[in-house]
């Protein structure tokens, strides 16, 4: 049986998603497979809203300037 993700893991996922806009990187940082995150987005409407807000935050961040 798959191990359930903790609330802390989901918060970390959303934090990294808001910083990077990258679901794969966020899932890796939270210690989960990206498919697990996509599955939760489909099954939990409130999480889907949080996901969209995190992506919007990432898009609103200025891009780092090349050195």
C-alpha positions as CSV (number, residue, x, y, z in Angstrom):
1,X,0.0,0.0,0.0
2,X,1.4,3.5,-0.9
3,X,2.5,5.7,1.9
4,X,0.2,8.7,2.5
5,X,1.8,12.1,2.2
6,X,1.8,14.4,5.2
7,X,0.3,17.9,5.3
8,X,3.9,19.1,5.6
9,X,4.9,17.4,2.3
10,X,1.9,19.0,0.5
11,X,2.8,22.5,2.0
12,X,6.4,22.0,0.8
13,X,5.1,21.0,-2.7
14,X,3.1,24.1,-2.9
15,X,5.9,26.4,-1.6
16,X,8.3,25.0,-4.2
17,X,5.7,25.2,-6.9
18,X,5.1,28.8,-6.1
19,X,8.8,29.5,-6.3
20,X,9.6,27.6,-9.4
21,X,6.4,26.9,-11.3
22,X,7.7,23.4,-11.9
23,X,5.5,20.6,-10.6
24,X,8.3,17.9,-11.1
25,X,10.8,20.0,-9.1
26,X,8.2,20.6,-6.4
27,X,7.3,16.9,-6.2
28,X,10.9,16.0,-5.9
29,X,11.5,18.5,-3.1
30,X,8.5,17.2,-1.3
31,X,9.6,13.6,-1.6
32,X,6.9,12.3,-3.9
33,X,6.3,11.3,-7.5
34,X,4.9,14.1,-9.7
35,X,2.0,11.7,-10.7
36,X,0.9,11.7,-7.0
37,X,0.6,15.5,-7.1
38,X,-1.3,15.5,-10.4
39,X,-3.6,12.8,-9.0
40,X,-4.3,14.9,-5.9
41,X,-5.0,17.9,-8.1
42,X,-7.7,16.0,-9.9
43,X,-9.3,14.5,-6.8
44,X,-9.1,17.4,-4.4
45,X,-10.7,20.6,-5.8
46,X,-9.2,22.8,-3.0
47,X,-5.8,21.5,-3.8
48,X,-6.3,22.3,-7.5
49,X,-7.1,25.9,-6.5
50,X,-3.9,26.1,-4.4
51,X,-1.9,24.7,-7.3
52,X,-3.3,27.3,-9.7
53,X,-2.5,30.1,-7.1
54,X,1.1,28.7,-6.7
55,X,1.6,28.7,-10.5
56,X,0.3,32.2,-10.8
57,X,2.7,33.3,-8.0
58,X,5.6,31.7,-9.8
59,X,4.6,33.4,-13.1
60,X,4.4,36.8,-11.3
61,X,8.0,36.5,-10.0
62,X,10.6,38.4,-12.0
63,X,12.9,36.1,-14.0
64,X,16.5,36.0,-12.8
65,X,18.8,38.2,-14.8
66,X,21.6,36.4,-16.7
67,X,25.0,37.2,-15.4
